[in-house]
Amino acid sequence: WRHANPPHIRYFRHLRSWPLSTSARKILPAVFMSSLYTLGMAFCLRHLRIGQYHLSSLTKGASAAMTALGAPLALLLTLRANASLGRLNEARLLCGRLIFHGRNLASFLRVYVQPIQPKAAIMAARYL
């Protein structure tokens, strides 16, 4: 961890790679359209009057446009997490196969090699 980049550098590098991402290419146009719609609605609510009511109190606090960006960005992170979990699951399967074949080899050594050459079977079993 001493040689790891600071978080802001990692995040900036990740943002630079978005144009190359196939999932980002599919999601980002919808994100931008949603942001434009939200900005338009926030502007209308803040600056237009409907009858005697002024609806600016609906847009106080956090900007509605920034809030609307949260869901698509969370979707991108979820897709990334799903890919990571897929790789983890594949690694677990390969590790399970390795253990299975190691046990089979140990069983083979015990049943077929040990009766003939006990020292060779013990040496081979030590390297499993």
C-alpha positions in Angstrom: 0.0 0.0 0.0 3.0 2.3 0.3 3.4 2.5 -3.4 -0.4 3.0 -4.2 -1.5 6.2 -5.8 -3.6 8.7 -3.7 -7.3 8.3 -4.2 -7.8 11.5 -6.2 -5.3 10.3 -8.8 -6.9 6.9 -9.0 -10.4 8.4 -9.5 -9.1 10.9 -12.1 -7.5 8.0 -14.0 -10.7 6.1 -13.8 -12.7 9.1 -15.1 -10.2 9.4 -18.0 -10.9 5.8 -19.0 -14.7 6.3 -19.2 -14.8 7.0 -23.0 -13.2 3.6 -23.5 -15.7 1.8 -21.3 -18.6 0.1 -23.2 -21.0 0.3 -20.2 -20.2 4.0 -19.8 -20.9 4.7 -23.5 -24.3 3.2 -23.0 -25.1 4.9 -19.7 -23.6 8.3 -20.0 -25.9 9.7 -22.7 -28.9 8.8 -20.4 -27.1 10.5 -17.5 -26.5 13.7 -19.4 -30.1 13.8 -20.7 -31.4 13.2 -17.1 -29.1 15.9 -15.9 -30.4 18.4 -18.5 -34.0 17.5 -17.7 -33.3 17.9 -13.9 -31.5 21.2 -14.5 -34.4 22.5 -16.6 -37.0 21.4 -13.9 -34.9 23.0 -11.1 -34.7 26.2 -13.1 -38.4 26.3 -13.8 -39.3 25.5 -10.2 -36.9 28.2 -8.9 -37.8 31.0 -11.2 -41.3 30.5 -12.4 -44.5 31.3 -10.5 -47.6 29.2 -10.8 -50.5 31.4 -9.8 -49.8 32.8 -6.4 -47.3 30.0 -5.5 -43.6 30.4 -5.8 -42.1 26.9 -5.9 -38.4 27.8 -5.1 -38.6 26.0 -1.7 -38.8 22.7 -3.5 -35.2 23.1 -4.8 -33.4 24.2 -1.6 -30.6 22.3 -0.2 -28.5 20.0 -2.5 -28.8 20.7 -6.2 -31.4 18.5 -7.8 -29.1 18.0 -10.8 -26.3 16.6 -8.7 -28.7 14.4 -6.9 -29.9 13.0 -10.2 -26.4 12.0 -11.2 -26.1 9.7 -8.2 -28.2 6.8 -9.6 -26.4 6.3 -12.9 -23.0 6.7 -11.3 -24.0 4.1 -8.7 -25.0 1.9 -11.7 -21.6 2.2 -13.2 -20.0 1.3 -9.9 -22.3 -1.7 -9.6 -21.4 -2.9 -13.0 -17.7 -2.6 -12.0 -18.4 -4.5 -8.8 -20.3 -7.2 -10.6 -17.3 -7.7 -12.9 -15.0 -7.9 -9.9 -17.3 -10.4 -8.2 -17.3 -12.5 -11.4 -13.5 -12.6 -11.4 -13.5 -13.5 -7.7 -16.0 -16.3 -8.3 -13.8 -17.7 -11.2 -10.8 -17.6 -8.9 -12.6 -19.5 -6.2 -13.7 -22.1 -8.7 -10.1 -22.5 -9.9 -8.8 -22.8 -6.4 -11.5 -25.4 -5.6 -10.3 -27.4 -8.7 -6.7 -27.1 -7.6 -7.6 -28.5 -4.1 -9.7 -31.3 -5.7 -6.9 -32.4 -8.0 -4.3 -32.2 -5.1 -6.5 -34.5 -3.0 -6.9 -36.9 -5.9 -3.1 -37.0 -6.3 -2.5 -37.5 -2.6 -5.1 -40.4 -2.7 -3.3 -41.9 -5.7 0.1 -41.6 -3.8 -1.4 -43.2 -0.7 -3.1 -46.1 -2.5 -0.7 -47.0 -5.4 2.7 -45.6 -4.6 3.1 -46.0 -0.8 2.9 -49.8 -0.8 5.7 -50.0 -3.4 8.0 -47.1 -2.4 7.0 -45.5 0.9 9.8 -42.9 1.0 9.0 -41.7 -2.5 5.3 -41.4 -1.7 6.1 -39.4 1.5 8.5 -37.1 -0.4 5.9 -36.5 -3.2 3.1 -35.9 -0.7 5.3 -33.2 1.0 5.4 -31.2 -2.2 1.6 -31.1 -2.6 
